[in-house]
């Protein structure tokens, strides 16, 4: 921008926003970086600075090798497996329920507003109170609580509103004329749903799955009140147990860094697989770009042959 004298005038609003953005990134990611740095300390490492060298992978080895003195590798490994399977189940159930519930809201119906707020009720309720109410309900009915019977269901209920909102955002931008075009070309309702609707909204379904998976993977308060106490604990509960019963050591920093890296790798692999599938899906596939994903176009020749048959 040129001033009256020909000098360049600085846009201070952009500079201030840029500085704010840098500070925001530092606030968000600095703890993760510091956690990774402190996990590389030597055997006398502490949980705070200054860094006590030399640089070592001792605390990372203690996560996988139970022979390392003071290692909790077996307990951490069992808890991680339990959390993984539980989170995958919660993610799949959340994605399925959020998607099917959102399908009902594609068109207006009587009392749809009331139904919407009922679905959002779990989102408006604090997670601890949701777990406490569920625990009191099962106690009143003389039913024992367990990880896979009660904790899984409560985590799914907690994740449904998040996935439901994601799916509503997808349907809000969805072009319904594409389905009408598919039916005009001879596709029945089942084939239209399989080859048109699902490919166009897969990102919303995947986002709902990630919400259910992540919320369950990181959950502590809801799971704490809904387990039996004798089963294998989830990873957050195991970490809390190690924190409360023993001195905090840098191996917890190594564990936090490992889980963060694993999550990023899994997301990157899934995105890479989907990208390759969309790019090299087939010779007759034409990509239909939409704001929330890409879908394979219908094979007109096969549709015409099916209609003729």
N, C-alpha and C positions, 0 to 999 in steps of 0.2 A: 504494500500500500504506500503510495507516494504522498508526502505532505506538501504544503504550499511551497516550500523551498526546494522541493525535489528530493528531500531525504526520505529514507524508508521509515515508516511508522510501525512500531512493533504492536502486535496484537496481544496485549497483556492478558486478555481472557484465556487465549489458547495456552499461553505460557503457564498461567496459574493452574489450568485444568491438567496440563501435562505433568506439573510437579505433584499435583494431587494424585494423579494416576500412578506415578512412580512410588509415592508413599503408600498407596493402597496395595500395590503389588508387594512391597517390602513387608507391610503388616501381614499380608496373607501368606507369603511363602518363606519369610525369614525364619519362623519357628521350625519349619520342615528342614531347611538347610542347616540350622544350628543343631537340630536333632541328629542329622546325618553326620555332622562333623564330630560331635561328642561321642558318637558310637564308635569312632575310630581311635579311641584312646587306648593306652596300655592297661596292664592289669591293675594299676593303682588309679585308674580314672575315676572321676567323680561325676556328679550329675549337673554341675555348674562349671563355668569358666573359673580359672584358667584351664586351658587344655593341658592334660598330663600325658606326655608322650612316653615312649616313642609311638609313632603311628602303628597300630596293630589291628588285626581282624579277630582278636580274641573274643570280643563280645558278640560278633557275628557267628563265630564258630560255636559258641555256647548255645545258640538257638537250634543247632542241628546235631551237635555232638554231645551226647549225654555223659561222655567220659571227662569232659572239661569240669574242673572243680567248681561246685556251685551252680552247675547248669540245670536249667528247668526245661530241657529240650523235649522230654517225653510229654510233660503236661502241656506245654505250648503246642506241640504237634497235634495231640489229641483234641485240644480245644479249637485249634485252627480248622481241623477237619470237620468238627461238629458245626462250627460257625459257617463254613463254606457250604455244606449241604443244606443247613437251615436257611441260609440267605438265598441260595438258588431256588429252593422250594418257595420261599416267601416272594421272591421276585417273579417267578412264573405265575403264582396265584394272583399276585397283585396286578400283573399285566393282563391276565385273562379277565379278571373281574372288572378292572377299570375299563377295558375295551368293550366288554359286553354291556356294562352299565351305560357307557357313553353312546352306544348304538341306539339305546332307547331314547336318547335326547336329540337325535338327529331331526326329529319333528316334534312340534309342540303337542302336549296332551294335558288332560285335566289334572290339576294338582302337581304339575311338573315343578313348580317353584318349591312346594313343600318337600317333594322327593329330593330336589337338589340340596336343600339345607339339611336334610337327614343324612345324606352322603357326606356333607361337609362337617357334620357334627364331630366326628373323630378328629378332624383337623383343628376344630375350635377348642377341644378339650385337651388340657395338658397331658403329656404322655404318662406321667406318674399316676395321675388320677384315673386315667383310662385303665392302667394296669391294676390299680387298687380296687376299682369297681369290679373289674373282671375277676380278681382274686376273691373278693367278698361274695360274688355270685356263685363261684364254684364251691366255696366253703359252705355257703348256705344250702347248696344242693348235695352236700356230702360227697363231692367228687374230688379226687386227687388231682393236683396240678402236675404238669410235666412239660418238658421242653417242646415236644412234638405235638402235644394235644392242646395245650392252652397258650403257651408262649408264642408258638407259630401263628395261631389264629389271631392273637392280639396284635402282633406285628403286621399281619396282613391287613387287619382293619385300620391300623395306623397309616399304612402306605396307600390304601385305596384312594383317599381324597387327592393325594399328590398326583398319582397316575391318572385319575379322573380329570383333573384340571388340564393335564398335558393333552389328553385325548380331546377335550373340548376345544382347545386351541387348534388342534389339527382339523377337527370337523368344521371349525369356523372358517377356515380357508379352503375347504374341500370343494371341488367343482363337481356337482352332482350330474351335470350334463354328460360327463364322461361315461357314467354308468348307463345313462339313457342311450348314448351312442352305441355302447356295447350290446345292449338289448336290440337295438335297431339292426345290428349286424347279425343277429341270430343267437347270441349267447344267452343261455338260460340264467336264472338267478344265481344258481350255485357257481357256475363258471364265472359270472361277472364278479361275484364276491371273491373268488379265489385268484383271478388273474387281473382284476382291476382295482377293487377296493383295498385288499390287503397290501399289495405292493405300494399303493399310494400313501398308506397310513402306517407303514412299518416303523418309521422313525418314532411315532408317538407310542407304539407298542413297546419298542425298545427302550424309550425313555421311561415308561411306566415300570418296566422290568428293572431298570437301573435304580429307580426310586425305591422299589421294594427291596432290592438286594442291598443297597447301601444303608438304608435305614435299619434293616435287621442286622447287618454286619457290624454296625457301630452301636447297636442298642445295648443299654445297661439297665436302666431303671425299669422298663417294662418286663424284661426277661428275668430280672432279679426276683420279682414278686411271684413269678409263675413257673418256677422250676421246683422239682421235688427235693433237690439237695443231694441226691445220691447218684445222679447221672453225670455224664461228662459235661462240664460247663462250656459255655461259649468263650470265645477269645476275650471280649471285654471283661467278663466276669473273672476269668483266669488272671488277667492283668491286674484287676482290682484286688484279687486275693493275694497276689505276689506283692503288691504295693503295701497292703495293710499288714501282712504277716512277716515281711522281711524288709531289709533296707533296700531302698531304690538304687538300682545299679544301671550302668550304661547299656546293659543288654536290653532293657526296655526301649531305649532309643533305637537300638539296632532293629528291634521288632517293629517299632513304628515306621522306621524307614523302609523295612522290607515289605510290609503290607501296603504302604503307599506306592512303592515301585511296582509291586505286583498288580495293583489296581490299574495303574497307568499302562502297564504292558498289556493287560487283558483288553482294555478299552481300545488301545492302538491296534491290536490284532483283529478285533471284531470289526473295527472301521476299515482296516485294510482288506479283510475278506469280503465285506460288503461292496467295497469300491471295485475290487477285481471282478466280482460277480456281475456288477452292473456294466462294467466296461467290456468284459469278454463273455457275456451271457449267451451269445449265439449270433449267427449270421443274419437271421431274419428279424432280430429284435431291434426295434426302434425305440430310442429312449425318449420318454415323455417327461420333461423336467417340470417339477412342481416345487413350490416353496418349501414343502416339508418332506421332500424325498423324490425318488424317481421310480417310475413304473414301466414295466414292459408293455408295449402296445400289442393289441390283439392281432393274431394271424388271420387276416381276412379270408384267405383261401380255405383254411381249415374250418372256419366258421361257416362259410358258404356250403362246404361239403357236408358239414354236420346238419345244417338246416335242410338241405336237399334230402338227406337220408331220413 
